[in-house]
């Protein structure tokens, strides 16, 4: 089941004061970006945050599940999506801990 664009837009609208948040449709699902870094996936209308140690410490009792078959477990967030302050802080923490994107060299 593919995710609804309206659900993704709701998720993006919940995030405040963390920088530019964008999303991209990929294979019927969505990747969420914060300042160019993938911080989360939306699959089957469920939100999966990339796991980080700081995110784990912030969440506490974290639920983990793969976003799709064969994927590594991510933090499954379903009960605090409407808590803008908490959710925005989680995105900020995740973004800060993730490494910078590697710049791909063009093949000549």
LOTORLUM-662204 format. One record per residue: x, y, z of N, C-alpha, C, O in turn. Coordinates in Angstrom, 2 decimals, padded with zeros to 5 digits. Each point is the difference from the previous one (the first is absolute). Last residue first. Layout:
# residues N
nc1:nc2:nc3:cac1:cac2:cac3:cc1:cc2:cc3:oc1:oc2:oc3
X:Y:Z:X:Y:Z:X:Y:Z:X:Y:Z
...
//
This chain:
# residues 108
nc1:nc2:nc3:cac1:cac2:cac3:cc1:cc2:cc3:oc1:oc2:oc3
033.58:010.75:-015.88:000.46:000.67:-001.24:000.03:-000.99:-001.11:000.35:000.35:-001.13
-003.25:000.25:005.98:000.87:-000.87:-000.81:000.32:000.72:-001.29:-000.86:000.65:-000.61
-000.27:001.69:005.45:-000.52:-000.34:-001.31:000.99:-000.85:-000.75:001.21:000.23:000.04
-001.89:-000.01:005.38:000.81:000.50:-001.09:-000.61:-000.44:-001.32:-000.47:-001.13:-000.15
-001.93:002.03:005.09:000.34:-000.98:-001.03:000.80:000.67:-001.12:-000.35:001.08:-000.48
-000.17:-000.01:005.88:-000.18:000.59:-001.32:000.47:-001.01:-001.03:001.14:-000.46:000.02
-003.23:-000.42:005.01:001.20:-000.09:-000.82:-000.31:000.59:-001.36:-001.05:-000.27:-000.57
-001.40:001.69:005.27:-000.10:-000.80:-001.22:001.33:000.02:-000.74:000.69:001.02:-000.06
-000.83:-000.57:005.42:-000.26:000.81:-001.19:-000.05:-000.92:-001.22:000.63:-001.06:-000.03
-001.94:-001.13:004.74:001.16:000.56:-000.71:-000.43:000.85:-001.19:-001.10:-000.16:-000.54
-001.91:-000.40:005.08:000.28:-000.68:-001.26:001.19:000.64:-000.71:000.18:001.22:000.07
-002.04:000.57:004.02:000.87:-001.16:000.19:000.34:-000.73:-001.30:001.01:-000.70:-000.06
-003.96:004.56:000.24:001.31:000.38:000.52:000.95:-001.19:000.11:001.21:000.15:-000.18
-005.77:-000.84:-001.13:000.75:000.73:-001.02:001.41:000.31:000.47:000.96:-000.17:-000.76
-003.94:-001.70:003.89:000.36:-000.97:-001.04:000.88:000.65:-001.06:001.04:-000.54:-000.37
-002.88:003.32:003.68:001.01:-000.89:000.58:000.50:-000.99:-001.05:001.21:-000.22:-000.12
-004.81:002.97:-001.11:001.21:000.81:000.18:001.15:-000.87:000.52:001.12:000.07:-000.52
-005.39:-002.03:000.24:000.55:000.21:-001.35:001.31:000.79:000.09:000.96:-000.34:-000.70
-003.31:-000.25:004.71:000.52:-001.28:-000.48:000.62:000.15:-001.39:001.07:-000.55:-000.25
-003.32:004.26:002.04:001.28:-000.22:000.69:000.63:-001.32:-000.43:001.22:-000.07:-000.18
-005.51:001.08:-001.43:001.00:000.88:-000.62:001.37:-000.19:000.65:001.02:000.01:-000.68
-004.66:-002.30:002.60:000.32:-000.55:-001.31:001.08:000.83:-000.71:000.92:-000.55:-000.59
-002.67:002.11:004.73:000.76:-001.24:000.19:000.49:-000.54:-001.34:001.16:-000.36:-000.14
-003.97:004.13:-000.04:001.25:000.34:000.68:000.88:-001.24:000.16:001.19:000.04:-000.33
-005.60:-000.54:-001.52:000.95:000.70:-000.87:001.35:000.26:000.65:001.04:-000.21:-000.62
-004.92:-003.40:001.19:000.75:000.78:000.97:001.14:000.70:-000.76:001.12:-000.50:-000.06
-004.00:-002.66:-002.02:-000.70:001.27:000.17:000.67:000.90:001.04:-000.43:001.14:000.21
002.01:-005.61:-001.24:000.08:000.82:-001.21:-000.66:001.36:000.15:000.38:000.95:-000.69
000.37:-005.06:003.68:000.35:001.38:000.38:000.09:000.93:-001.21:000.62:001.06:000.09
-001.53:-005.98:-000.09:-000.85:000.54:001.04:000.29:001.45:000.37:-000.72:000.57:000.83
003.10:-003.40:-004.15:-001.42:000.05:-000.37:-000.87:000.70:001.04:-001.09:000.46:-000.33
006.39:-002.04:-001.64:-000.67:001.05:000.77:-001.46:000.04:-000.42:-000.32:000.27:-001.16
004.99:-003.58:000.91:-001.39:000.13:-000.45:-000.70:000.98:000.92:-000.13:-000.23:001.20
005.46:-000.69:-002.65:-000.89:000.36:001.10:-001.40:000.22:-000.57:-000.20:000.88:-000.84
003.41:-004.39:-001.62:-000.01:001.43:000.24:-000.91:000.26:001.20:-000.70:-000.90:000.46
003.51:-003.64:-002.97:-001.01:000.62:000.87:000.22:001.51:000.16:001.13:000.47:000.09
000.38:-002.88:-004.63:000.46:-000.01:001.38:-001.09:000.66:000.86:-000.75:000.84:-000.50
-000.74:-003.29:-004.07:000.64:001.21:000.51:000.49:-000.20:001.43:-000.51:-000.86:000.73
-002.07:-002.36:-003.41:001.43:-000.02:-000.26:000.74:001.22:000.51:001.23:000.04:-000.04
-006.39:000.48:-000.80:000.67:-001.30:000.13:001.47:000.07:-000.40:000.34:000.51:-001.07
-002.31:003.95:002.95:-000.45:-000.86:-001.10:000.75:-001.32:000.13:001.01:-000.06:000.70
-000.52:003.23:002.69:-000.94:000.80:-000.79:-000.60:-000.81:-001.16:-001.11:000.27:-000.44
002.80:-002.37:005.26:000.50:000.35:-001.33:-001.07:000.77:-000.78:-001.19:-000.32:000.09
001.56:000.64:005.31:-000.54:-000.88:-001.03:000.64:000.38:-001.33:000.41:001.15:-000.18
-000.73:000.15:006.00:000.78:-000.10:-001.23:-000.63:-001.01:-000.94:-000.53:-001.03:000.42
-000.44:004.43:004.24:-000.47:-001.13:-000.81:000.81:000.00:-001.29:000.17:001.05:-000.63
001.21:001.06:005.69:-000.24:000.16:-001.44:-000.51:-001.30:-000.64:000.48:-001.09:000.31
000.31:003.81:004.48:-000.53:-001.32:-000.37:-000.44:000.04:-001.45:-001.15:000.31:-000.31
003.85:003.64:001.08:-000.10:-000.88:001.16:-000.42:-001.39:-000.44:000.78:-000.71:-000.64
000.16:005.18:-001.74:-001.29:-000.70:-000.01:-000.18:-000.84:001.25:-001.09:-000.04:000.58
005.21:002.35:-001.19:-001.10:000.96:000.09:-001.35:-000.70:000.10:-000.84:000.38:000.82
004.76:-002.94:-001.55:000.02:000.56:001.36:-001.17:000.96:000.20:-000.60:000.03:001.07
001.23:-001.79:-005.38:-000.40:-001.07:000.92:-000.07:000.52:001.44:-000.94:-000.31:000.73
002.64:003.19:-004.01:-001.43:-000.19:-000.17:-000.54:-001.06:000.94:-001.07:000.17:000.59
005.70:000.49:-000.77:-000.63:001.14:000.65:-001.53:-000.09:-000.11:-000.71:000.36:000.94
003.27:-003.60:-003.19:000.13:-000.18:001.45:-000.69:001.14:000.74:-000.68:-000.23:001.01
-001.21:-001.15:-005.77:001.23:000.60:000.49:000.04:-000.23:001.51:-001.03:-000.21:000.63
-002.12:-001.33:-005.42:000.47:-000.19:001.38:001.34:000.69:000.27:000.93:-000.09:-000.80
-005.07:001.52:-002.59:001.31:-000.65:-000.04:000.54:-000.12:001.43:-000.04:000.97:000.76
-005.22:-000.93:-001.58:001.10:000.95:000.17:001.32:-000.78:-000.05:000.11:-001.08:000.58
-005.41:000.30:-002.37:001.21:-000.68:000.45:001.14:001.00:000.03:000.41:000.50:-001.05
-006.22:-000.75:000.64:001.22:000.78:000.01:001.14:-000.76:000.65:-000.11:-000.49:001.12
-004.65:-000.80:-004.07:000.65:-000.10:001.31:001.34:000.73:-000.11:000.64:-000.03:-001.05
-003.84:-001.01:-002.63:-000.53:001.02:000.91:000.49:-000.18:001.44:-000.74:000.25:000.95
002.57:-002.83:-004.56:-001.31:-000.48:000.43:-000.63:000.92:001.04:-000.61:-000.46:000.96
005.18:002.04:-001.39:-000.37:-001.21:-000.73:-001.31:-000.53:000.56:-000.15:-000.14:001.21
004.00:004.39:-000.98:-001.43:-000.24:000.23:-000.37:-001.16:-000.91:000.04:000.12:-001.23
004.86:001.76:003.55:-000.76:-000.57:-001.11:-001.45:-000.10:000.42:-000.31:-000.24:001.17
004.96:003.44:000.42:-001.13:-000.90:000.26:-000.56:-000.54:-001.30:000.23:000.54:-001.08
003.59:002.39:001.38:-000.18:-000.22:001.44:-001.09:-001.01:000.31:-000.08:-000.53:001.10
003.69:002.44:-005.20:-001.17:-000.84:000.23:-000.08:-000.29:001.50:000.90:-000.62:000.57
001.37:005.12:-002.64:000.29:-001.33:000.57:-001.31:-000.77:000.15:-000.99:000.55:000.47
001.16:004.06:-002.05:000.65:-000.89:-000.95:000.35:-001.38:000.51:000.39:-000.86:-000.79
-002.71:004.24:003.44:001.23:000.63:-000.52:000.79:-000.96:-000.88:001.23:-000.03:000.05
-004.76:-002.58:001.65:000.21:001.22:000.78:001.34:000.55:-000.47:001.04:-000.62:000.19
-004.94:-003.11:-002.27:001.33:000.60:000.07:-000.03:001.22:000.91:-000.94:000.78:-000.01
-002.01:-005.65:-001.28:-000.04:001.36:000.54:001.43:000.48:000.20:000.84:-000.73:000.52
-003.49:-003.11:-003.86:001.15:000.30:000.85:-000.14:001.44:000.45:-000.34:000.88:-000.79
-003.50:-004.74:-001.07:000.63:001.31:000.06:001.22:000.01:000.91:000.06:-000.69:001.01
-003.26:-002.90:-004.50:000.20:000.43:001.39:000.77:001.31:-000.03:000.26:000.54:-001.08
-001.17:-002.91:-002.90:-001.31:000.05:000.64:000.07:000.42:001.45:-001.04:000.19:000.64
005.03:-000.34:-003.34:-000.63:-001.32:-000.06:-001.34:-000.05:000.74:-000.32:-001.00:000.63
002.39:005.35:000.22:000.90:-001.05:-000.49:-000.73:-001.34:000.08:-000.30:-000.47:001.10
-000.19:006.32:-000.47:-000.68:-001.27:-000.20:000.98:-000.99:-000.62:000.69:000.29:-000.97
000.41:004.00:004.23:000.11:-000.50:-001.37:-000.68:-001.36:-000.07:000.23:-000.86:000.84
000.29:005.77:002.47:-000.26:-001.43:-000.16:000.05:-000.35:-001.46:-000.19:000.84:-000.88
001.95:003.22:004.85:-000.55:-000.36:-001.31:-000.30:-001.49:-000.01:000.41:-000.74:000.90
001.13:005.20:002.51:-000.51:-001.37:-000.05:-000.63:-000.22:-001.37:-000.87:000.76:-000.42
004.52:002.91:002.97:-000.84:-000.33:-001.15:-000.37:-001.48:000.02:000.88:-000.87:000.00
000.18:003.02:004.72:000.61:000.17:-001.31:-000.97:-000.43:-001.09:-001.18:-000.24:000.26
000.03:000.30:004.36:001.15:-000.91:-000.11:000.73:000.16:-001.32:000.92:-000.77:-000.28
-005.35:002.73:002.34:001.28:000.58:000.41:001.18:-000.97:-000.01:000.82:000.02:000.92
-005.48:-002.45:-001.21:000.23:001.43:000.07:001.43:000.32:000.40:000.61:-000.70:000.81
-004.42:-003.41:-002.64:001.40:000.29:000.32:000.24:001.51:-000.08:-000.27:000.64:-001.02
-003.92:-002.80:-000.15:000.21:-000.12:001.44:001.40:000.44:000.42:000.23:000.31:001.18
-001.69:-000.61:-005.78:-000.59:001.17:000.67:000.22:-000.03:001.51:-000.03:001.05:000.64
001.37:-004.77:-003.30:000.87:001.15:-000.27:-000.52:001.24:000.72:000.79:000.78:000.53
-003.47:-004.64:-000.32:001.25:-000.22:000.72:000.91:001.23:-000.15:000.53:000.52:000.98
-004.46:-000.58:-003.53:-000.31:000.19:001.42:001.27:-000.12:000.84:000.24:000.82:000.88
000.09:-001.85:-005.41:-000.12:001.45:000.19:-000.34:000.32:001.45:000.49:000.99:000.54
-000.44:-005.51:-001.76:001.36:000.54:-000.05:-000.03:001.51:000.24:000.84:000.52:000.74
-004.94:-002.66:-001.16:000.63:-000.40:001.25:001.42:000.57:000.08:000.42:000.49:001.05
-002.79:000.13:-005.05:-000.58:000.84:001.05:000.59:-000.35:001.37:000.18:000.89:000.83
000.89:-003.50:-004.66:000.72:001.27:000.00:-000.52:000.91:001.12:000.77:000.75:000.59
-000.98:-006.11:-000.22:-000.79:001.12:-000.52:000.82:001.28:000.08:000.64:000.26:001.02
001.34:-005.47:-001.59:-000.37:001.05:000.94:-000.77:001.11:-000.70:000.19:000.26:-001.19
-000.21:-005.55:-000.37:000.79:001.23:-000.09:-000.51:001.03:001.00:-001.18:-000.01:000.38
001.04:-005.53:-000.36:-000.84:001.18:000.00:000.89:001.25:000.00:000.85:000.15:000.87
//
